[in-house]
Amino acid sequence: MASPIALAPASLFSAAAAAAARRPRRPDLAAFPRPPSYRARRPPRGSQFEPRAAAKLAEKTALEYRKLGDSDLVVSEITLGTMTFGEQNTEKEAHDMLSYAWDHGINILDTAEAYPIPMRKETQGRTDLYIGSWLKSQPRDKVILATKVCGYSERSSYIREDAKVLRVDAANIKESVEKSLKRLNTDYIDLLQIHWPDRYVPLFGEYNYDFSKWRPSVPFVEQLKAFQELIDEGKVRYIGVSNETSYGVMEFVHAAKVEGLPKIVSIQNSYSLLVRCRFEVDLVEVCHPKNCNIGLLAYSPLGGGSLSGKYLDKNSEAAKKGRLNLFPGYMERYYRSYAKEATIKYVEVAKKYGLTLVQLALAFARDQPFMTSSIIGATSVEQLKEDIDAFLTVERPLPSEIMADIEAIFKRYKDPAIL
């Protein structure tokens, strides 16, 4: 088993902070070993991070790095999400954020053939093009590039040549990878993920499984064989899943073991103060390093922007520029009245301890023992800086009294963003 996270030199900690760092946050998850962590090889530069009221580190520290599942990939605890590139962000803005992230220790980028979001035929693939033009001036072997192939879809056939329905079969996977490589200006992908399953599962805020929606799907073995071919060709290094269930993860793991095929190393699912149960109650056991050892890349740790607090006042300038107003109906699960009530309660906790809501939300996700990397999306360098600051300045782990207040709210508002 990998060793626990390596802490910074003791001189950087007060005695109280060092003691807190040894304290388990939650009895039910305290036994979950953390993946190994590595301090940044490139320390943050270009800005100074002022200590926050609740931060007990005497000096700023670098981002931590963790091994992704069973792979040889060592990823930063922040992954840069890029789904706004090409829709809300210009190529220059995208390059500015990519460079800022890189300069501050983020070494993994997450994209998808479907990006930018919202999905549109007119913009599809533009995110990859922006990343590809940036990669030309970067050391490719140092950048960990993660992308995603679409799952089953009857509405996005424009992504494929002459396809009526998108499937996760050999032909679709191969076409997806070939086009992605060209757009991204690279000859290999470090992590290829299935964006959502080929079979029916509840997706994007849906919770209950509808028996009537079951449909035939591409066998797990067939999917893995297609990935094996791409790995053998040197076009893909590792594979993962996204928006997946424990059933799907176990089927992939079992098929890989029985057939001698590549094993998935990661899962990209939603996780935040507003969406916890699906992972904490079920997937956490499957992904445990002592079990299947699947690394979590958590998307929407800020709940689609709702945990920035900007949408609590829909008339504010920040809210008017946000996705909720730009794309009505998009990610609306995070803004329902029940989720809004929970968000207000978390704002109160943040204020109580001298934190912003962003700091509270990101530190909460950061500190989970099953977390490998949190996927952070931003539409400006200023937003990105705020997010990185939250990782660097807030006490590790969050003090037990803060966690107790969070758990009290959770008991009242369990997963309020689930439909």
N, C-alpha and C positions, 0 to 999 in steps of 0.2 A: 504494500500500500504506500502511496506517496506520502511524503512528510507534510505536516501542516504548513500553512503560509509562513514564510520567513518574515519576521518583523524587522523594521528599521533598527539601526543601532539604538541601544538603550538611552544614549545621551539625548535622543530626540524626544523622549517621553518624560513627562512628569511621573512621579511615583504613582499618583492616582490613575493616570491614563494607562500606565503599564499594568496595574492591577485590573483595570477594567478590560484590558485587551485579553486577559486570561480568563475572564468571567464568561461562562456560557450565556447566550442571550435568551434562548428558549429551551427549557428542559427537553421538550419533545424532539428537538432537532440537534441538540448539543452533541450527540454521538456521530453526526454526519461529518466525515472527514472532509476538510477542504482540499482541493487539488493543490499541487505545489505552486508556489508563487515566486516570481522573480522581479527584483527591482528594475526599473527602467534602465536600459542601456544608454538611452539618450535622456538625461534629466531635463525637465521642463525649462524652457528658456524664453526670454522675451517679455516676461511679465512677473510681477510679484503678487503673491496671494496673501491678502490680509487675513489674519485669524478671525474666525467668527466667534460670536459670544459663547457658543456651546463647544467650540473646538478646543481640545486640550493638548494638541501637539504644539511643542514649542517652536518648531520650524515646519515649513512646507516639506512634503515628501513627494516622491515620484509615484506614478501609477504602478500597480502591481501587475505581474504577468502570471498566467496560469496555463497549465497544459490542458489541451482540449480533448477530453475523453481519452481514448486509446491511441490517439494520433501523436505525431511528433511536433504538432503545431503548438507553439507557446504564444498565447494571445494576451493582449492587454485587457484589463478588466473593463475597459470601455471599447465597444465596437462602434465605428461611425456608420450610422444608417444613412442611406442616400436617396430615399424614395421621393424626396422633393426636387431633386436635381432634374431640371428640364421641364418642370411645371411651375413651381414656386420660385425656383432659383435659376439664374442664368449660368452660363458656363463659367464666367469669371467668378461669380459668387461661389459656385461649386468648388472651383480650384482654390479659392481663398480658404474655404472651410477644410478642404482636404489637406492643404499645406499646414494650416494651424493645428489640425488634429495630429498630423505626422510630427510636427515640431514639438508637440507636447506629449509624445509617447504612445499615441494610439497607432497600433500596427496592423489592425484588421479592419477591412471595409466590407460592408454587406450591401449587395445589390440584388437585382432579379431581372430576368428577361421581360417581366411585365411592367417594370418601372419606366417612368414615374407613375405615382399614384395621385389621383384616381386614374385607373387604366383607360387609355383612349388610343384608338388606332393611330391618330395623328402624332402622338408623342411617344409611342411605345419604342423602347430601346434607347431613348435619348439619354437616360441616366448613364447607361454603359458607355456611350460615346464621350460624355464629359469625363468620366473616370479614365477612359482609355487615353484621352489627350493629355490628362495629368500624369498618367503612368509613364509617358514617354521620357520624362525628366527625372524619374525616380529609380532607385535600385530595386528592380522587380523582385529579386530573391528575398528582400527584406519586408516587402508588403504582402500581407496575407489577404488574399482576395477570395471572398465568399459570394457565390451567386446562387440563384434558384431557378429551377425548371418548373413551369406551371403544372398543376395537377389537372384533374378532370374539369373541363369547362365547355359548355355549349355556346357561350357568349363571346369568347375571345379567339375565335378561329382565325382572325386576321394575323395572329402571331405566327402561324404556320403556313407553309406553301400548300395550297389546295386542301386544307384540312377543314372538316365540318365540325369535329369535336376534338378538343385537346385531351390526350391521354398520356399516362406515364408508361409508355411502351418504348421499345428499342428505337423505332423510327423517330418518335417525338423527342426522345432524350438526345439522340445523336444530332438531329437538326438544331435543337436548342443550344447544345454546346458549341457546335460549329459557328453558329451566328453570334453567340456570346463572345467567343474567342476573337472573332473579327472586330466586333464593336469595342471590346475592351483592350484591343491592341496588345494581346498577349498570346502565348502558345500553350498556356496551361492555367487551370483553375485550382486553387488550393483546396477549396471546400465547395462541393456541389450539393445543394440541398433540394429536396422535393418541396415546393412551396406550400402545397396542400395535397392531401392524399388523392389517389385515383379513385378510391372507393368513397361511398357516402360517409361523411362524419359531420356532426354539427360544427359550423365554422363561424368565426368572427362575431363572437358574442352570443351565439346560440348555445344552449346548455343541454337540453334533453335530446336524447337520441330518438329519432322517429323511425319506428320499425318499418313503416310503409315506404320509406325512401331507400331502402336497401336496393343495390343494383350490382350486377356482375362487375368485377374489376380485374385489372391486370394482376396476375399472380405476383406475390412478393419475390419469388425466385426469378421470374422473368425480368422484373425491374432490376434486381441486383446483377443479373447476368449482363444487362445493358451497361450498367455502371462499370462492371469488371472490364469490359472491352475498352472503355474509355481510359480506365486506369492503366491497362496494359499498353495502350497507345501513348501514354504519358501526357494526356490532355487533362486529366483529373487526378488529384492526389488523394483526397478523402471525400467521403459522402456523409450526408446528414439528412434529417427530416425537419419538417416545420408544420405547425398546426396539427400535430399528431397526438394520438391517444396511447395509453399504455398497451392496448391490444396491438396497435400498429407497430410500436417499438419492439415488443416481444416477438412478433411475427418476423420482423426484419432480422432481429438478432438470431432467432432460431434458424431461419432459412440460411443465414450466412454460416452458421456453425455446422449445420448438417450438410450443406452443399459445398462448403469450402469457398464461399464467396466473400467479398469485402463487407466488413461490419460497419454499420453506421457509427459515427463518433460523436454526433451532436444532435440536439433538438432545439429548434427555434420556436418557442411558444410565448404567448403573452404572460407577463408577470408584473404586478405592481400592487400598490396599496389597495387598488380597486378590483384586482383580479388575482386571487391567491389560491382558491380551493382546488382547482383542477390540478395544479402542480403539487401543492403541499399535501393533499390527501391521497393522491394516487401515483402520479408520475415520479414523485420524489423517491419512492422505493425502487422503481425500475431503474432509475438513472444513478442510483447510489454507486459510488466507486467499487464497493464490495460486491455489487450485483452486476449490472450491465455496463457501468461506467460510461454513461452518456453525458457529455457536457451540455449545460444549458446556456444558450444564447438568448437572453430574454428581451423580447421587443415590447415597446410601449411601457417602459418603466415609469413614464410620466402620464400614462393613461391618455394617449392621444393629445397631449397638451393640457388636459383638464387639471392635472396636478401641478401645473404652473400657477393655477389660481386665476388666470387671466379671463376665463369665461364666466367667472362668478358675477362680473359686471359686463354684460354683453354690449354695452354702449361704450366701453373703454376703447381707446385706440388700439391697444394690443389685441383685444378680442376681435375688432373689426378686420384686422389683418390676418387673423388665424384661420385655420382650415375649416372650422365649424361654420364660419360665415362665408368663406370663399366657396365651399362645396357643401351646400345644405344637404343634410341627411347623412353626410359622411361621418363615420365613427360616432353616430349619435348615441350609442349605448353608454358612452362615457359622460353624457350630459343630461341624462334623464334625472328627474327630480330626486330619486333615491340616491343616485350617485352624487348629485350635487350636495345633498344633505351630508353625506359622508365626507366629501371634499371640504366642506365648511368646518366639520369637526377636526379634520387633520390640519387645517389652517390654524385652528385654535391651539393645537398641540405644538405646532411649529413655533408660533409666537410665544408660547409659554416658556420655551427653552432657547429663545433668541435665534431661531433658525428661520429661513424662508421655507415655503412649502416645497420648492424644488430641492433644497438641501435635504429636507426630511425624507421625501419620496425616494431620491436617488441613494441616499445613505442606507435606507431600509432595504432596498433591492441589493445594493452592494454587499451588505453584511450577511446575506443569507448563505448558509454553509454549502448549499447546492448550486450557488451561482458561479458560473465560469466568467461570463462577460455580459454586461448590460448594453443593449443596442440603443445608442443615443442619436436621435434625429434633431437637426436644427435647421433653421432657415436663415441664420446669420452667424457671423463669427462671435458676436456678442452673446447670443444664446449658447453657443458651443462653449465659450469661455465660462459662462455661469455653470454649465453642467460639469465641466472638468473640475472647476473650483470646488464643487460639492463633494467630489470624490477625494480631493486633496486636503480639504480643510476641516471637514466634520470628523469628530472623534470616531476612532475605530476600536471596537464596535460601538454602535449607539448605546448610551448608558441604559441600564436596566429600567430606570424610572421612565425613560422615553418609550422603551419597548412596552412597558406595562400600559401606558396610556394608549399606544397604538393598538394593543390587543383588546383593550376595553372597547374601543370604537369598532374593531373588527367583529367582536361578538354581537354588536348591535346591527352592523351593516356588513353582512357577509357577502362579498362579491357583488356589490351594487351595480356593477357595469355588465353583469350577465343578464341576458334577456330571459 
